[in-house]
Structures are given as structure tokens and as C-alpha cells.
Amino acid sequence: MAIRKRPSGRKVDEAAIEAFASAAESDNSGKDYSPVQSQPARRGRVPSSGWPDNVARSLLVRYPDPELPALLAEVAALEERSNNATAVRALRRGLEILLDEAKSRR
């Protein structure tokens, strides 16, 4: 009896991914474009999952060049962490620094 590879549950369409990313990067100066206003999380509205309704759980990041993912992989390997854990840690530290800088300018 021959062993067959299991078909993947999801087929990734590279063209669809590129179209999505290109649309996200494009200049949205069209007629129906209205920028989304950032709102702080409402304190009383936390569903049973423990996550506020209006706070995203994920973020798709498109790298501007190959330097960032290579740097992320290098740091993750040095710290023996996953790329995701390292990216979240770097994002948190970077945002804290940017917030402190913004507050000091006021």
C-alpha cells in the first residue's frame, strides 16, 4: 500500500495575498474612502473570551525590505524564542518608547 501525502486544508493563493497587500499599501484617495478613527477600548465591554470587542487580536505586517525579517529571525534565535514572541516583545518595547517620546513633546 502506497502512502499518499495528506492534502493541505487551505490552499494559499499567492496572487490574492499580493492583491490584498497592494490594496493595503495603495493611496486610498478614492471617492468612498473614509479613514477609520481609532477609539480607545471601552472598559465595560469585555465579552466572555476576555478580549474587548473593538480591539484587534492580530495584525498583518508587510515588511518594507528583507532586512527586518532577517533581523527578527536573528534576534529570535539568539534569545531562543519564536519569531512571533520576539516580534510581540519588540513591538511592545518600541511602542512604549514612541509613547514616551510623544508624551515628552507635549
N, CA, C and O atoms as a DFTB+ gen file, in Angstrom:
424 C
 N C O
     1  1       0.854      -1.179       0.000
     2  2       0.000       0.000       0.000
     3  2       0.898       1.240       0.000
     4  3       1.801       1.364       0.827
     5  1       0.645       2.129      -0.912
     6  2       1.420       3.362      -1.016
     7  2       0.890       4.402      -0.041
     8  3      -0.307       4.463       0.241
     9  1       1.794       5.205       0.461
    10  2       1.405       6.282       1.381
    11  2       1.335       7.572       0.586
    12  3       2.290       7.965      -0.084
    13  1       0.186       8.218       0.677
    14  2      -0.006       9.486      -0.028
    15  2       0.133      10.643       0.946
    16  3      -0.139      10.511       2.139
    17  1       0.558      11.768       0.416
    18  2       0.595      12.985       1.231
    19  2      -0.820      13.449       1.486
    20  3      -1.682      13.370       0.610
    21  1      -1.049      13.930       2.682
    22  2      -2.360      14.477       3.025
    23  2      -2.515      15.826       2.342
    24  3      -1.608      16.654       2.418
    25  1      -3.634      16.068       1.681
    26  2      -3.823      17.379       1.052
    27  2      -3.973      18.453       2.134
    28  3      -4.583      18.229       3.180
    29  1      -3.410      19.600       1.854
    30  2      -3.491      20.687       2.841
    31  2      -4.920      21.184       2.941
    32  3      -5.667      21.175       1.962
    33  1      -5.288      21.612       4.126
    34  2      -6.643      22.102       4.363
    35  2      -6.907      23.421       3.663
    36  3      -8.021      23.679       3.209
    37  1      -5.881      24.256       3.576
    38  2      -6.039      25.564       2.929
    39  2      -5.004      25.707       1.834
    40  3      -3.815      25.478       2.055
    41  1      -5.452      26.081       0.672
    42  2      -4.514      26.383      -0.406
    43  2      -4.300      27.888      -0.411
    44  3      -5.253      28.665      -0.466
    45  1      -3.068      28.277      -0.355
    46  2      -2.740      29.693      -0.325
    47  2      -2.637      30.205      -1.748
    48  3      -1.880      29.670      -2.558
    49  1      -3.387      31.224      -2.040
    50  2      -3.358      31.847      -3.356
    51  2      -2.444      33.068      -3.272
    52  3      -2.844      34.118      -2.769
    53  1      -1.222      32.923      -3.766
    54  2      -0.230      33.996      -3.686
    55  2      -0.715      35.275      -4.367
    56  3      -0.448      36.373      -3.880
    57  1      -1.414      35.144      -5.471
    58  2      -1.908      36.326      -6.182
    59  2      -2.921      37.083      -5.331
    60  3      -2.930      38.314      -5.324
    61  1      -3.764      36.363      -4.620
    62  2      -4.752      37.019      -3.757
    63  2      -4.067      37.732      -2.604
    64  3      -4.480      38.825      -2.215
    65  1      -3.018      37.119      -2.052
    66  2      -2.270      37.753      -0.957
    67  2      -1.601      39.024      -1.446
    68  3      -1.658      40.052      -0.771
    69  1      -0.971      38.969      -2.606
    70  2      -0.311      40.147      -3.166
    71  2      -1.315      41.254      -3.478
    72  3      -1.030      42.430      -3.248
    73  1      -2.489      40.890      -4.001
    74  2      -3.513      41.889      -4.307
    75  2      -3.999      42.556      -3.019
    76  3      -4.210      43.769      -2.983
    77  1      -4.171      41.770      -1.979
    78  2      -4.597      42.323      -0.690
    79  2      -3.546      43.288      -0.150
    80  3      -3.876      44.388       0.294
    81  1      -2.285      42.876      -0.189
    82  2      -1.209      43.719       0.319
    83  2      -1.061      44.993      -0.510
    84  3      -0.844      46.072       0.039
    85  1      -1.178      44.867      -1.822
    86  2      -1.073      46.045      -2.686
    87  2      -2.202      47.024      -2.421
    88  3      -1.989      48.237      -2.418
    89  1      -3.388      46.510      -2.201
    90  2      -4.522      47.383      -1.897
    91  2      -4.324      48.077      -0.565
    92  3      -4.709      49.235      -0.405
    93  1      -3.728      47.386       0.390
    94  2      -3.484      47.985       1.699
    95  2      -2.447      49.090       1.610
    96  3      -2.516      50.072       2.350
    97  1      -1.483      48.935       0.703
    98  2      -0.428      49.931       0.559
    99  2      -0.789      51.068      -0.380
   100  3      -0.145      52.117      -0.349
   101  1      -1.798      50.886      -1.209
   102  2      -2.109      51.887      -2.224
   103  2      -2.648      53.162      -1.601
   104  3      -3.098      53.172      -0.455
   105  1      -2.594      54.226      -2.370
   106  2      -3.130      55.517      -1.943
   107  2      -4.638      55.446      -2.038
   108  3      -5.189      55.422      -3.138
   109  1      -5.303      55.414      -0.921
   110  2      -6.764      55.295      -0.891
   111  2      -7.425      56.665      -1.013
   112  3      -8.155      57.099      -0.122
   113  1      -7.159      57.331      -2.121
   114  2      -7.745      58.655      -2.322
   115  2      -9.028      58.578      -3.143
   116  3      -9.428      59.565      -3.760
   117  1      -9.666      57.428      -3.156
   118  2     -10.901      57.239      -3.910
   119  2     -12.056      58.015      -3.306
   120  3     -11.921      58.616      -2.240
   121  1     -13.199      58.000      -3.994
   122  2     -14.363      58.778      -3.579
   123  2     -14.948      58.306      -2.255
   124  3     -15.304      59.122      -1.405
   125  1     -15.049      56.993      -2.076
   126  2     -15.741      56.448      -0.918
   127  2     -14.828      56.181       0.268
   128  3     -15.236      55.515       1.220
   129  1     -13.624      56.676       0.231
   130  2     -12.678      56.403       1.314
   131  2     -12.966      57.296       2.506
   132  3     -13.068      58.516       2.374
   133  1     -13.093      56.684       3.656
   134  2     -13.216      57.448       4.889
   135  2     -12.312      56.797       5.913
   136  3     -12.487      55.619       6.224
   137  1     -11.337      57.540       6.453
   138  2     -10.386      56.939       7.376
   139  2     -11.071      56.444       8.645
   140  3     -12.022      57.053       9.134
   141  1     -10.577      55.350       9.155
   142  2     -11.118      54.773      10.381
   143  2     -10.528      55.523      11.562
   144  3      -9.312      55.687      11.658
   145  1     -11.377      55.972      12.446
   146  2     -10.925      56.685      13.625
   147  2     -10.576      55.691      14.719
   148  3     -11.357      54.790      15.024
   149  1      -9.412      55.857      15.301
   150  2      -9.004      54.988      16.390
   151  2      -9.752      55.391      17.649
   152  3      -9.828      56.571      17.992
   153  1     -10.299      54.403      18.325
   154  2     -11.033      54.670      19.558
   155  2     -10.411      53.868      20.678
   156  3     -10.008      52.723      20.470
   157  1     -10.324      54.448      21.861
   158  2      -9.801      53.677      22.978
   159  2     -10.776      52.560      23.344
   160  3     -11.980      52.672      23.111
   161  1     -10.255      51.509      23.904
   162  2     -11.103      50.386      24.289
   163  2     -12.072      50.806      25.381
   164  3     -11.707      51.492      26.336
   165  1     -13.314      50.377      25.214
   166  2     -14.320      50.649      26.242
   167  2     -14.105      49.684      27.387
   168  3     -13.967      48.480      27.172
   169  1     -14.078      50.197      28.587
   170  2     -13.728      49.368      29.739
   171  2     -14.810      48.367      30.114
   172  3     -14.479      47.266      30.552
   173  1     -16.074      48.694      29.966
   174  2     -17.129      47.820      30.428
   175  2     -17.515      46.725      29.457
   176  3     -18.284      45.837      29.824
   177  1     -17.016      46.750      28.236
   178  2     -17.453      45.824      27.192
   179  2     -16.416      44.735      26.946
   180  3     -15.694      44.795      25.951
   181  1     -16.329      43.772      27.799
   182  2     -15.411      42.665      27.601
   183  2     -16.247      41.399      27.474
   184  3     -16.908      41.001      28.433
   185  1     -16.228      40.759      26.307
   186  2     -17.020      39.538      26.128
   187  2     -16.455      38.391      26.967
   188  3     -15.430      38.535      27.632
   189  1     -17.136      37.268      26.920
   190  2     -16.742      36.125      27.743
   191  2     -15.340      35.615      27.424
   192  3     -14.721      34.956      28.259
   193  1     -14.830      35.910      26.222
   194  2     -13.480      35.471      25.867
   195  2     -12.414      36.276      26.601
   196  3     -11.247      35.884      26.616
   197  1     -12.801      37.400      27.210
   198  2     -11.839      38.229      27.923
   199  2     -11.155      39.250      27.040
   200  3     -10.246      39.945      27.494
   201  1     -11.567      39.356      25.800
   202  2     -10.957      40.293      24.854
   203  2     -11.977      41.366      24.496
   204  3     -13.098      41.020      24.123
   205  1     -11.643      42.665      24.592
   206  2     -12.595      43.733      24.245
   207  2     -13.070      43.628      22.800
   208  3     -12.321      43.195      21.924
   209  1     -14.312      44.024      22.558
   210  2     -14.922      43.922      21.226
   211  2     -14.170      44.715      20.160
   212  3     -14.023      44.247      19.032
   213  1     -13.699      45.894      20.502
   214  2     -13.145      46.791      19.483
   215  2     -11.614      46.777      19.426
   216  3     -11.011      47.732      18.936
   217  1     -10.988      45.726      19.912
   218  2      -9.531      45.613      19.875
   219  2      -9.157      44.397      19.028
   220  3      -9.586      43.276      19.303
   221  1      -8.350      44.640      17.993
   222  2      -7.945      43.554      17.090
   223  2      -7.040      42.564      17.809
   224  3      -6.238      42.945      18.662
   225  1      -7.174      41.301      17.461
   226  2      -6.333      40.262      18.059
   227  2      -5.093      39.973      17.226
   228  3      -4.169      39.316      17.706
   229  1      -5.058      40.445      16.002
   230  2      -3.910      40.158      15.146
   231  2      -3.642      41.329      14.221
   232  3      -4.463      42.237      14.085
   233  1      -2.467      41.293      13.583
   234  2      -2.053      42.351      12.670
   235  2      -1.220      41.719      11.565
   236  3      -0.285      40.967      11.841
   237  1      -1.551      42.019      10.333
   238  2      -0.769      41.553       9.201
   239  2       0.277      42.625       8.895
   240  3      -0.062      43.780       8.639
   241  1       1.529      42.236       8.925
   242  2       2.618      43.180       8.689
   243  2       3.302      42.821       7.382
   244  3       3.692      41.673       7.168
   245  1       3.442      43.802       6.518
   246  2       4.182      43.599       5.273
   247  2       5.524      44.302       5.429
   248  3       5.577      45.514       5.639
   249  1       6.603      43.541       5.327
   250  2       7.939      44.096       5.518
   251  2       8.325      44.981       4.333
   252  3       8.052      44.626       3.187
   253  1       8.957      46.129       4.593
   254  2       9.362      47.017       3.508
   255  2      10.587      46.506       2.759
   256  3      10.814      46.879       1.608
   257  1      11.377      45.653       3.408
   258  2      12.570      45.100       2.791
   259  2      12.942      43.810       3.527
   260  3      12.391      43.536       4.593
   261  1      13.865      43.013       2.981
   262  2      14.208      41.740       3.619
   263  2      15.046      41.877       4.890
   264  3      15.301      40.885       5.572
   265  1      15.473      43.095       5.210
   266  2      16.311      43.300       6.394
   267  2      15.552      43.023       7.696
   268  3      16.097      42.403       8.609
   269  1      14.302      43.478       7.784
   270  2      13.539      43.291       9.022
   271  2      13.265      41.827       9.367
   272  3      13.505      41.438      10.510
   273  1      12.775      40.995       8.445
   274  2      12.559      39.601       8.831
   275  2      13.856      38.866       9.159
   276  3      13.866      37.975      10.009
   277  1      14.947      39.233       8.493
   278  2      16.235      38.612       8.802
   279  2      16.696      39.014      10.207
   280  3      17.194      38.183      10.967
   281  1      16.526      40.281      10.539
   282  2      16.886      40.771      11.868
   283  2      16.008      40.126      12.940
   284  3      16.498      39.752      14.005
   285  1      14.727      39.999      12.659
   286  2      13.808      39.347      13.587
   287  2      14.223      37.898      13.830
   288  3      14.250      37.452      14.977
   289  1      14.543      37.163      12.780
   290  2      14.964      35.774      12.915
   291  2      16.270      35.659      13.695
   292  3      16.443      34.737      14.492
   293  1      17.185      36.595      13.466
   294  2      18.462      36.574      14.178
   295  2      18.272      36.798      15.674
   296  3      18.831      36.069      16.494
   297  1      17.477      37.812      16.028
   298  2      17.225      38.102      17.440
   299  2      16.463      36.951      18.094
   300  3      16.767      36.568      19.224
   301  1      15.478      36.400      17.390
   302  2      14.710      35.275      17.935
   303  2      15.619      34.078      18.212
   304  3      15.475      33.409      19.236
   305  1      16.544      33.813      17.308
   306  2      17.462      32.694      17.504
   307  2      18.396      32.944      18.687
   308  3      18.661      32.032      19.470
   309  1      18.891      34.161      18.821
   310  2      19.786      34.492      19.935
   311  2      19.079      34.372      21.278
   312  3      19.689      33.959      22.264
   313  1      17.801      34.728      21.324
   314  2      17.043      34.668      22.573
   315  2      16.311      33.344      22.756
   316  3      15.634      33.133      23.762
   317  1      16.452      32.451      21.773
   318  2      15.782      31.156      21.791
   319  2      14.273      31.308      21.995
   320  3      13.668      30.628      22.823
   321  1      13.688      32.216      21.219
   322  2      12.253      32.464      21.218
   323  2      11.726      32.279      19.806
   324  3      12.494      32.200      18.847
   325  1      10.400      32.210      19.690
   326  2       9.801      32.140      18.361
   327  2       9.826      33.525      17.728
   328  3       9.983      34.530      18.421
   329  1       9.671      33.570      16.409
   330  2       9.606      34.858      15.723
   331  2       8.426      35.680      16.235
   332  3       8.539      36.894      16.403
   333  1       7.279      35.012      16.486
   334  2       6.100      35.726      16.949
   335  2       6.341      36.344      18.328
   336  3       6.027      37.514      18.544
   337  1       6.889      35.575      19.250
   338  2       7.140      36.090      20.598
   339  2       8.141      37.243      20.557
   340  3       7.984      38.229      21.277
   341  1       9.162      37.122      19.721
   342  2      10.158      38.182      19.592
   343  2       9.551      39.436      18.973
   344  3       9.838      40.550      19.412
   345  1       8.712      39.257      17.954
   346  2       8.076      40.403      17.298
   347  2       7.134      41.122      18.255
   348  3       7.099      42.352      18.278
   349  1       6.373      40.374      19.040
   350  2       5.457      40.993      20.009
   351  2       6.251      41.762      21.057
   352  3       5.883      42.875      21.434
   353  1       7.339      41.165      21.522
   354  2       8.187      41.835      22.522
   355  2       8.799      43.119      21.946
   356  3       8.804      44.156      22.609
   357  1       9.309      43.048      20.727
   358  2       9.905      44.222      20.081
   359  2       8.858      45.303      19.830
   360  3       9.128      46.491      20.008
   361  1       7.666      44.888      19.418
   362  2       6.592      45.846      19.172
   363  2       6.207      46.562      20.462
   364  3       6.038      47.781      20.473
   365  1       6.069      45.802      21.550
   366  2       5.721      46.398      22.837
   367  2       6.786      47.404      23.288
   368  3       6.462      48.522      23.690
   369  1       8.051      46.998      23.218
   370  2       9.133      47.895      23.650
   371  2       9.205      49.134      22.765
   372  3       9.388      50.246      23.261
   373  1       9.063      48.942      21.465
   374  2       9.101      50.076      20.543
   375  2       7.948      51.036      20.755
   376  3       8.136      52.252      20.720
   377  1       6.751      50.501      20.975
   378  2       5.591      51.364      21.206
   379  2       5.692      52.114      22.524
   380  3       5.267      53.266      22.613
   381  1       6.249      51.474      23.551
   382  2       6.442      52.168      24.825
   383  2       7.403      53.341      24.661
   384  3       7.177      54.411      25.227
   385  1       8.472      53.147      23.890
   386  2       9.429      54.222      23.627
   387  2       8.770      55.346      22.843
   388  3       8.935      56.520      23.176
   389  1       8.019      54.988      21.793
   390  2       7.342      56.016      20.993
   391  2       6.317      56.790      21.824
   392  3       6.181      58.004      21.668
   393  1       5.607      56.101      22.695
   394  2       4.633      56.768      23.562
   395  2       5.323      57.744      24.511
   396  3       4.849      58.864      24.699
   397  1       6.434      57.327      25.107
   398  2       7.187      58.210      25.996
   399  2       7.696      59.445      25.238
   400  3       7.653      60.558      25.762
   401  1       8.172      59.243      24.019
   402  2       8.653      60.368      23.207
   403  2       7.521      61.328      22.878
   404  3       7.691      62.546      22.937
   405  1       6.360      60.772      22.532
   406  2       5.215      61.614      22.191
   407  2       4.738      62.408      23.407
   408  3       4.367      63.575      23.282
   409  1       4.749      61.781      24.574
   410  2       4.322      62.473      25.790
   411  2       5.302      63.557      26.190
   412  3       4.894      64.597      26.708
   413  1       6.600      63.333      25.955
   414  2       7.590      64.318      26.334
   415  2       7.559      65.542      25.411
   416  3       8.018      66.616      25.801
   417  1       7.031      65.395      24.211
   418  2       6.932      66.530      23.293
   419  2       5.773      67.461      23.641
   420  3       5.734      68.599      23.173
   421  1       4.857      67.002      24.435
   422  2       3.684      67.824      24.771
   423  2       3.992      68.877      25.754
   424  3       3.108      69.645      26.133
